Amino acid sequence: MTTLALVALALAGLYACLTAINLTLFRVPRPERHGNTLAISLLIPARDESRRIEATLQAALASRDIALEIIVLDDGSSDDTAARVAALAEHDARVRLIAGRPLPTGYNGKQYACAQLAAAACHDTLVFIDADVHLGPDALARAAGWLHRRRLGLASGFPRQITGSWGEMLLVPMIPVLLLGYLPIPLARLLPRAPSLAAGCGQFMLVTRTAYEAAGGHAACVQRMHDGLNLPANVRRAGHASDLFNAAGLASCRMYDGFTAAWHGFSKDATEGMATPRGLPIWTVLLIGGHWLPCLVFIAAIVGATPASLTMAATALGLLIAARLAVAVATHQSMRAVLCHPAAVVTTLALQWRALILARLGRPRAWRGRFYEP
């Protein structure tokens, strides 16, 4: 029991300490007080987004303190996404609709759409958002100011993740838990051009045209699924710095409607993140050992164990709870997400292991009516 308590304390302590350190650096960009008005090209790929696209565009059009153009690419939608964008463009010259070209075999739909959007953009600061991201009025000005003030090639913000059902809470809230608990942000900033430390969120990414073209843009990762990892890594390989910021106070996003959509959405690019033969066993140890073992050992220690074991188990559990609550506060998560955390850890690992096994079996991944080979 003492050995298990020590392991639980070590792994929970690792998670809690790295979370505490990362939260001191993972901040919302401050407002810009001086300087010239930045010109921004806001680029939005859209496929069957009829229910969401108008609200997304209205929020973006309310942006302050920037010169803005918005380009929406209709990626072969089967609904009236294009008609809704076109109607809005008739009333606001800042909005432009372009039709996506047919998707070549083996290409990822979103990456191919983003490459076309970048080619159509007029300005030198490119901002890519998903069609379900709602920007606050000063989100673009603050994020772009932070990008240029720190002389970055790419900056990626993590919006507030809205979860409308218990099923979504089993997967979506784990994004900041994993990011803040296990990415060494201080080291990533100390080595801002190291590709192995690159990370990002494809929902909200800003990149200078110079860095984008040097990295080959989305065309360089058009056969990959995860732009949030691949584009920042390519920017760093090209010699430009990248960094992350907390966008929970600037933007919001409801990624998926319900558990089934979330399961399929996270499964499609799992093998480019956690679900690798080398990485997933390590993730399993970190998550089970750091997030489940403290609870189990604490319960066992209450029933009957040495005072030292009980103290270590209680300390591990306290560190875990404190760190998880801190992540929830910083990223504007509900307390329901915290209550779901033990189940969320298990669900996340189950998804990752399933994705890895299916990829090894050669099973294609399906997303938005398209199939992608592993």
C-alpha positions in Angstrom: 0.0 0.0 0.0 2.8 2.4 0.8 4.4 1.9 -2.6 1.1 2.5 -4.4 0.5 5.6 -2.3 4.0 6.9 -3.2 3.3 6.3 -6.9 0.0 8.1 -6.7 1.6 11.0 -5.0 4.4 11.2 -7.5 2.1 11.1 -10.6 -0.6 13.4 -9.1 2.1 15.8 -7.9 3.6 15.9 -11.4 0.2 16.8 -12.9 -0.5 19.4 -10.2 2.9 21.0 -10.3 3.0 21.3 -14.1 -0.5 22.6 -14.1 0.3 25.3 -11.6 3.4 26.4 -13.5 1.6 26.4 -16.8 -1.3 28.4 -15.5 1.1 31.3 -14.7 2.1 31.5 -18.4 -1.2 30.5 -20.1 -2.8 33.9 -20.0 -5.4 35.8 -22.0 -3.6 38.5 -24.1 -4.0 42.0 -22.7 -5.7 44.7 -24.6 -3.5 46.8 -27.0 -3.3 50.4 -26.0 -1.1 51.8 -28.7 0.0 51.0 -32.2 -1.4 51.0 -35.7 -4.6 49.2 -36.6 -3.8 45.7 -37.7 -5.2 44.3 -41.0 -6.5 40.8 -40.6 -7.8 38.1 -42.9 -10.2 35.9 -41.0 -10.5 32.6 -42.8 -13.3 30.1 -42.1 -13.7 26.7 -43.8 -17.4 25.6 -43.7 -19.0 22.3 -44.6 -22.7 21.8 -43.8 -22.6 24.6 -41.2 -26.0 26.2 -41.9 -27.1 26.2 -38.3 -23.9 27.9 -37.0 -22.3 30.0 -39.7 -24.5 33.1 -39.3 -23.9 33.5 -35.6 -20.2 33.0 -36.2 -20.0 35.7 -38.8 -22.1 38.1 -36.8 -19.8 37.7 -33.9 -16.7 38.2 -36.1 -18.2 41.3 -37.8 -18.5 42.9 -34.3 -14.7 42.9 -34.0 -13.2 46.2 -32.9 -9.9 48.0 -33.5 -8.9 46.1 -36.6 -9.2 46.3 -40.4 -11.0 43.0 -41.2 -11.8 40.9 -44.2 -13.7 37.6 -43.7 -13.4 34.8 -46.3 -15.6 31.7 -46.0 -14.9 28.7 -48.1 -17.9 26.5 -48.8 -16.5 23.0 -48.8 -19.1 21.1 -50.8 -21.9 21.7 -48.4 -25.1 19.7 -48.9 -27.2 22.3 -47.0 -27.7 26.1 -47.5 -24.4 27.2 -45.9 -23.3 29.0 -49.0 -26.6 30.8 -49.4 -26.6 32.1 -45.9 -23.0 33.4 -46.3 -23.8 35.0 -49.6 -26.9 36.7 -48.2 -24.8 38.2 -45.4 -22.0 39.2 -47.9 -24.6 41.3 -49.8 -25.0 43.5 -46.8 -21.4 43.7 -45.6 -18.5 44.1 -48.0 -16.1 42.7 -45.4 -17.5 39.2 -46.0 -16.6 37.1 -49.1 -17.7 33.6 -50.1 -15.6 31.3 -52.2 -16.4 27.8 -53.5 -14.0 25.0 -52.6 -12.4 22.9 -55.3 -13.2 19.2 -55.4 -11.1 17.3 -52.7 -8.3 15.2 -54.2 -7.9 11.6 -53.1 -5.9 11.3 -49.9 -6.3 14.9 -48.9 -7.9 16.1 -45.7 -10.9 18.4 -46.3 -10.2 21.0 -43.7 -6.5 21.4 -44.5 -7.2 21.6 -48.3 -9.9 24.2 -47.6 -7.5 26.3 -45.4 -4.9 26.2 -48.1 -7.4 27.7 -50.6 -8.5 30.3 -48.0 -4.9 31.4 -47.4 -4.3 31.8 -51.2 -7.4 34.1 -51.4 -6.5 36.3 -48.4 -5.4 39.9 -48.9 -3.7 40.7 -45.6 -0.5 39.5 -44.0 -2.0 38.4 -40.7 -4.0 35.2 -41.3 -6.4 34.0 -38.7 -8.0 30.6 -39.1 -11.1 29.7 -37.0 -13.6 26.9 -37.2 -17.2 27.7 -38.3 -18.5 27.1 -34.7 -16.1 29.6 -33.0 -17.7 32.8 -31.7 -15.2 35.6 -31.2 -15.6 38.4 -28.7 -15.4 42.0 -29.9 -11.8 42.5 -29.0 -10.6 38.9 -29.5 -8.8 39.5 -32.9 -7.2 42.8 -31.8 -5.8 41.3 -28.6 -4.7 38.0 -30.1 -3.1 39.7 -33.2 -1.4 42.3 -31.0 0.1 39.6 -28.8 1.3 37.7 -32.0 3.1 40.8 -33.3 4.3 42.2 -30.0 6.1 39.0 -29.2 7.3 38.6 -32.8 5.8 35.1 -33.2 5.3 33.3 -36.4 2.2 31.6 -35.1 0.0 31.9 -32.0 -2.8 29.6 -31.1 -5.6 30.3 -28.7 -7.8 27.8 -26.8 -11.4 29.1 -26.7 -13.8 28.3 -24.0 -15.3 24.9 -24.7 -19.1 24.8 -24.3 -20.6 21.4 -23.4 -24.3 21.2 -23.7 -24.7 17.6 -22.6 -23.2 15.1 -20.1 -21.9 13.1 -23.0 -19.8 16.0 -24.3 -18.3 16.4 -20.8 -16.8 13.0 -21.0 -14.4 14.1 -23.7 -14.3 17.9 -24.5 -13.1 19.2 -21.1 -10.0 16.9 -21.3 -8.4 19.2 -23.9 -7.1 21.8 -21.3 -6.5 19.1 -18.7 -4.0 17.3 -21.0 -2.6 20.6 -22.3 -2.0 22.3 -19.0 -1.1 19.1 -17.1 1.5 17.7 -19.4 2.8 20.1 -21.9 5.9 21.9 -20.5 5.0 25.4 -21.6 8.0 27.0 -19.9 10.3 24.8 -22.0 8.3 25.4 -25.1 8.8 29.1 -24.6 12.5 28.7 -23.8 12.8 26.7 -27.1 10.2 28.5 -29.3 11.4 26.9 -32.5 11.7 23.3 -31.3 9.1 21.3 -33.4 8.8 18.6 -30.7 7.4 21.2 -28.3 4.9 22.6 -30.8 1.2 22.6 -29.9 -1.9 24.5 -31.0 -5.7 24.5 -31.4 -7.1 24.4 -34.9 -10.2 26.3 -33.7 -8.3 29.6 -33.4 -4.8 30.0 -35.0 -3.1 33.2 -36.1 0.0 33.1 -38.3 2.0 35.7 -40.2 2.1 35.2 -44.0 5.9 35.1 -43.8 5.8 32.2 -41.4 2.9 30.5 -43.1 4.6 30.5 -46.5 8.0 29.4 -45.0 6.3 26.5 -43.4 4.5 25.5 -46.6 1.1 26.5 -45.2 -1.7 23.9 -45.0 -0.5 22.5 -48.2 2.4 20.9 -46.3 0.0 19.0 -44.1 -2.8 18.5 -46.5 -2.7 14.7 -46.0 -2.7 15.0 -42.2 -5.7 15.3 -39.9 -4.6 17.5 -37.0 -3.7 21.0 -38.1 -3.4 22.1 -34.4 -0.3 20.0 -34.1 1.1 19.9 -37.7 1.0 23.6 -38.6 2.7 24.9 -35.5 5.4 22.2 -35.8 6.0 23.1 -39.4 6.2 26.8 -38.5 8.9 26.0 -35.9 10.8 23.8 -38.4 10.9 26.8 -40.8 12.6 28.8 -38.1 9.7 30.8 -36.7 8.5 30.9 -33.1 5.1 29.7 -32.0 3.2 30.0 -28.7 -0.1 29.4 -27.0 -2.5 31.6 -25.2 -5.7 31.3 -23.2 -8.7 32.4 -25.3 -11.4 31.3 -22.9 -12.1 35.0 -22.2 -12.0 35.9 -25.8 -13.8 33.2 -27.8 -16.1 30.2 -27.3 -16.9 27.1 -29.2 -19.3 24.2 -29.0 -17.3 21.6 -30.8 -19.8 18.8 -30.9 -23.5 18.2 -30.3 -23.6 15.2 -28.0 -21.4 12.2 -27.1 -21.6 10.4 -30.5 -20.4 13.4 -32.5 -17.6 14.1 -29.9 -16.5 10.4 -30.0 -16.2 10.4 -33.8 -14.7 13.9 -33.9 -11.9 13.1 -31.5 -11.3 9.7 -33.0 -10.6 11.0 -36.5 -7.2 12.5 -35.5 -6.3 10.6 -32.4 -3.4 8.7 -34.0 -1.7 12.0 -34.7 -1.7 12.9 -31.0 -1.9 10.5 -28.1 -2.8 7.2 -29.9 0.6 6.1 -31.0 2.2 2.7 -30.1 4.9 4.4 -28.1 3.0 7.3 -26.6 -0.3 5.7 -25.5 1.1 3.3 -22.9 2.8 6.3 -21.3 -0.4 8.3 -21.4 -2.2 5.4 -19.8 0.2 5.3 -16.9 0.1 9.0 -16.4 -3.7 9.3 -16.5 -4.6 6.2 -14.6 -1.7 6.6 -12.1 -2.2 10.4 -11.7 -6.0 10.7 -11.9 -7.5 7.4 -10.7 -4.9 5.8 -8.4 -5.0 8.6 -5.8 -8.8 8.0 -5.3 -8.4 4.2 -5.1 -5.4 4.3 -2.8 -7.2 6.9 -0.5 -10.2 4.7 -0.2 -8.1 1.6 0.5 -6.0 3.6 3.0 -9.1 4.6 5.0 -10.1 1.0 5.3 -6.8 -0.1 6.7 -3.3 1.2 6.1 -0.4 2.9 7.8 -0.7 6.6 8.7 2.0 7.4 6.2 0.1 5.7 3.4 -3.1 7.6 4.3 -1.2 10.9 4.4 0.4 10.3 1.0 -2.9 9.2 -0.5 -4.8 12.2 0.9 -2.1 14.6 -0.3 -2.2 13.1 -3.8 -6.0 13.3 -3.9 -5.8 16.9 -2.7 -3.3 17.9 -5.3 -5.4 16.3 -8.1 -8.6 18.0 -7.0 -6.9 21.4 -6.6 -5.2 21.2 -10.0 -8.4 20.1 -11.7 -10.4 22.9 -10.2 -7.7 25.4 -11.2 -8.0 24.3 -14.8 -11.8 24.6 -14.7 -11.6 28.1 -13.4 -8.9 29.3 -15.9 -10.7 27.8 -18.9 -14.3 28.7 -17.8 -15.5 25.1 -17.4 -18.5 24.2 -15.3 -18.2 22.3 -12.1 -20.2 19.5 -13.8 -17.1 18.9 -15.9 -15.0 18.5 -12.8 -17.5 16.0 -11.4 -17.2 14.0 -14.6 -13.4 14.0 -14.5 -12.9 10.4 -13.4 -15.2 9.1 -16.1 -13.7 11.5 -18.6 -10.2 10.0 -18.0 -11.5 6.5 -18.7 -13.5 7.5 -21.7 -10.6 9.4 -23.2 -8.3 6.4 -22.8 -10.9 4.1 -24.3 -11.2 6.3 -27.3 -7.5 6.5 -27.8 -6.9 2.8 -27.5 -9.8 2.1 -29.9 -8.4 4.6 -32.4 -4.9 3.0 -32.2 -6.3 -0.6 -32.7 -8.5 0.4 -35.6 -5.6 2.2 -37.3 -3.4 -0.9 -36.9 -6.2 -2.9 -38.5 -6.3 -0.5 -41.4 -9.8 0.8 -40.8 -10.6 4.2 -42.5 -11.9 7.1 -40.4 -15.2 8.8 -41.4 -15.9 12.5 -40.9 -18.5 14.7 -42.4 -19.4 12.3 -45.2 -15.7 11.6 -46.1 -13.5 8.6 -45.4 -9.8 8.9 -44.6 -7.4 6.0 -44.7 -5.1 5.6 -41.7 
